Amino acid sequence: MLMIFGVQIALPAVLLAWQAHGRDTNIVYWALKHTAAWSYIYATTVAGLWLAAPWYAPHALMVVSISLAARTLPGAFRLWRQPRRGNEWVVLAARTGAAAVGVAALGVALQGRALPAANAIIELEFPLRSGRYYIANGGATTLVNEHVRMLSSERFRRFRGASYGVDIVALNAFGFRASRPAPEELEEYAIFGDAIYPPCEGVVVRVEDWLPDLVPPAVDRAHVAGNFVMLECGPEDDVQVLLAHMRSNSVKVHPGDYVTLDTKLGEVGNSGNSGEPHLHIHAQRPGEIWQLFTAEPLPIRFDGRYLVRNDRITSMHDRDDIIDD
């Protein structure tokens, strides 16, 4: 949390203070200063994990940054001249370096939004049907998706199938994922209890439903997925989809059941290795049924959209014909 505060709050605040104070003696100095601030703050908008603060916090910082730049622009319209004193060269070098670091940070952040180089992209339906949702983990790099580290790390090889997994939380009317920064009451999280529906038609191959919902920040590393449903779908039953961390005793299907997109699977909970209520979903090639994460991972698109950290989805479906039994 301290690192997140430093990277996403403290450093942008320092950059905003730098923009607000000081005098730009020409347009080049002005451009270098504000490029450094804009690019870094935008990088935190793309790749930062905005759970304690509302999702729009980095956008507000960006608006402030642009406003400060606009305020100081008129005074910067002076002809460029070559620096004459040593300290002027130092200022120019420092601003050039800061701008380069900011642009590089933005470039690294944007890399996570590119589809991974994989042989197959799995097309799924979004599994949550009534609410506003935020992607906490998703994308092609570890900067935006913590699961990606499982692709190359020997330590996490047994979880390789989750490498392109997506973690989803819900947003309340104020843009927060909970009523307070870190509540212990599960009902205070906007996503807790939301109904989960199949992202594809297929056959249920395995379920778990007996594990308790834990009080944050407690986790159960012995049962990583917690309560879950694993589906087998695809044109040749060649894809397994795991939906994890479901609410205790909420699973409504059994192994061997054929499910359609309108079959309720269960509800979002906080079971297993989950620090707070959320839905984890990933796709993989079929593997050993008793090994949930060891197969070859597959990137996912939901309704044609590749979801990456900080993406938001509003899902409002007509549910008159939803099967809930």
N, C-alpha and C positions, 0 to 999 in steps of 0.2 A: 504493500500500500504506500509506503514511503517513496519507493521508486516511481510509482504511478503519479503520486502527488508532485514529485520533482519534475518529471518529464512533461506532464500534461497541464500542470497548474503553475508551479513556481517558475519554470523557465519561460513559458509564454508571458507571465506577468513581468519578468525582467525585460523581455523584448518589447513589450508594450510601454514600459517605463522609458526604455531607450528611445522609442519612437516619439514619445511625448516630450522629451527633454532634449536639450542640445540644439545646435544650430548647424544646418547644412549650408556649406559655403558655395556649393554648385550642384547641378542636377545629377552629376555622376555620383557624388557622395550620397545624395538623397536616394537615388535608385538602388544603390548597394545596400544601404541600411534597411529600406523597406522590403526589398527582395528577401533579405535574410529573415525578417520577421514574418512576412506573408507565407513564405514557403514552409517554414518550420511549423507555424500554427496550422496551416492547411494539412501538413503531414499528421499532426495529432488529430485532426478532424477525420482523416482517412483511416488511421491505424490505431489511435488511442482506444482504450477500453473505457467507455463512459457508462458505468453502472451506478456509482455513488452519486455523480452529478447527472442531470438530465441530458438526453441525447443532443439537445440543441446548444449546450454550453460552449462547445468549440466553435459553433457557427456564430455565437454572440461575440466570442473573442475575435473572430475574423472580421466581423463588422466593425468592432472597435479599432482593430488594426488598420483597416482601410480608411476609416474616418480620420485617424491620426495622420496617416500619410497625406490625405487630401488637404488637411488643415495646414500642413507644412509645405505643401507643394509650391504655392506662390513665391515664397521666400527663396526657393531653391533655383529659380530660373535665372541663373547667372552663367556666363560663358565658362566653359571648361578651360582651365589653364594647367600647365604642368606643375606639379608640386615643386616648391622652391626650397623649403626647409626640411630638415630630417624628420621632424615630427609629422609633417604633412604626408610624407611617404609612409610612415608608420600607420597613420590613420587610414590611408588608402589601402594598404596591405591588409589591415585588420578587417576593414569592411568587406573587402574582396573575399577574404577567408570565411567570414561569417555568412556571406551570401552563398558561397560555394557549399558550405556545410548544410545550410538550409535547403538548397536545391537538391543536394544529394540525399538528404533525409526524406524529402518528398518523393524522389525517384524510387527509393527503397520501399516506401509505404505503398506506392502505386503498383509495384510489382505483384503484390498479393492479390490484386484484382484481376489478374490475367488467368485464364483457364489453364490448369496444369497440362503438361504434355503427356496425355494418357491416350490409350488406344480406344477407350469408350467413355462417353459421357452419359450418365443415366438420367433420364427424364422422369421426374416424379411430380405428383401433386403436393401442394403445401398441406401438411397434416393438421393444421389448426384452423378453425373455421370462423371464429367470432372474436375479433379483437385487433389490437395494434401491437405488432411484434417487432423485436429488435434482435439483430444477430450479434451475439457476444463472441462467438468463434466461428470463422468461416473464411475460406480463401486458400491461396496456394502457397503462402509462406508462413513461417513460424511467427512473424511479426503480427499477423492478423488472425492466425489460427494455431493455437497451441498443439492441436493434434498432429500437425505436419511433422513435428520432430520425430514422430514414431516411424516415419518412412526410412530414416537412415540410422537411427540410434539402436545399437544392439541391446541396450538396456530395456527398450520398449518394443522389441521385436514381436512379442506375443500379443501386442495391441495394434499391430500394423494395419489391420483391416479398418481401423477407425481414423486413419491418417487424413482423410478428406471429410471428416465429420463436421457437423454443424450444430452449434448450441444456440438455443432460442429462449429468450425471455419475453415477457409481455410488458407493455407500457400502460400506465394509468392515464387519466385525463390530463395530468400535469406533465407527462413525459418522463416520469420516473418508473423504475421497474418495481418499486415497493413504496409503501406509505412513509417509511423512514429509511435512513441510510443503511442500517444493518439490523432489521428486526429479527427476533427469534420466533415470533408467531408466524407460522407458515401462511396463514390466511391473509397476511398483510402484503404478500407478494402477488402482483397482478396476475401471474400465470397459474398460480396454484389452483388445481381443480379444473382447469380448462380441458374440454373434451379433445381426445386425439382420434383422428381418423386415418385409415390406410393411405399412404402416399402412392400406392399402386394396388391393382387387383392381384390376388395371389392366394397362396396357401400358408397358413400359420404353421411354422415348423417347431417353434419352441416358445414357451412363456415362463415367466416367473412372477409371483404375485404375493408372496408371503412376507417380504421384508418390510420393516417399519420405515415410516418417514422420519427423518432425523431433524433435530433442531440445529439450525445453522449456528456456528460453522462446522459442526461435527460431520465426519464422513465415514463411510464403511469401505475401506480399501480391500477387504476380503471378498466383497461382492460388488465389483466395479460398476456393472450396469444397473445394479439395483433391480427393481421390478421392471420387466421389459416384455416386449413382443418382438419376435423375429419372423419376418415374412420372406417367402420365396416367390419371386415374380419375374417378369421378363418374358419375351416371346418363347423362350425355351427353358423357363424356370432357371435362368442362368445368373440371377441376381438375388442376393440376400440383403434385406433392409432391416436394420435394428433400430427400434425406438426405445429409449432407455430412461431410467429415473422416474418411472411412473408411480402414481399414488398407491399406497398400500391397499390391497383388496379391491382395486378398481378395474382390473383387467377382466374383460367380458368375453374373450375368445379362448379357444383351446387348440392344442396341436391337431392338425388335420382339417380344421375349419377353412372353408373357402370364403374370403372376404372381398367385398366390393368397396368402392370408394366411399360408400355411405354407411359402412358398418362401423359402429363405434368400437374402438379398441380398448379404451380406458381413459384415464385422466392424468394430467401432469402432476407429479409429486416431487419428493425430495429424498428418494431412496438411493442407496449405493454411494459411490464416490462422487457426491454432488454437494458443493458448498452452499447452494441455495436452490430453490425450486427452478427448474428449467427442463426443457426437452432436448435430449441429445438424439441425433439421427445420423446414421451413416449407411453407405452401401458398399458391398464387397462381393467378390465372386464366391460361390458356394464353397464352404470348407467343412471341417469337422463340426458336426452339430453341437458338440459339447465345448467347442472352442469358439467363443463369440467373436473374437477380434483377430484371428490369426491369418485370415485369407487375404487375397489381393484386393487392395482398396480401389474404389471407383469414385471419381468426382460426380457430383450431383448438380442438376439444374432443377429448380422448382418452377413449374409453369413457364418453362423456357428461360428462366432467370438464374444466373449464377450468383448465389448469395454470399456476400463477404461481410466481415465485421463492419458494423455501423450502418449496414443496410436496414431499412425499415419496411414492414409489410403491413398493409391493412387488409384483413381477410374478413369479409362479411358475406356469408353464403345463405341462400334460402334453405332452411333446414326442415321444411314441412315433411319431406320424404326421407329424412335421415332414420336409419335403423338404429335403435338404441335398446338392445335387449341383451 
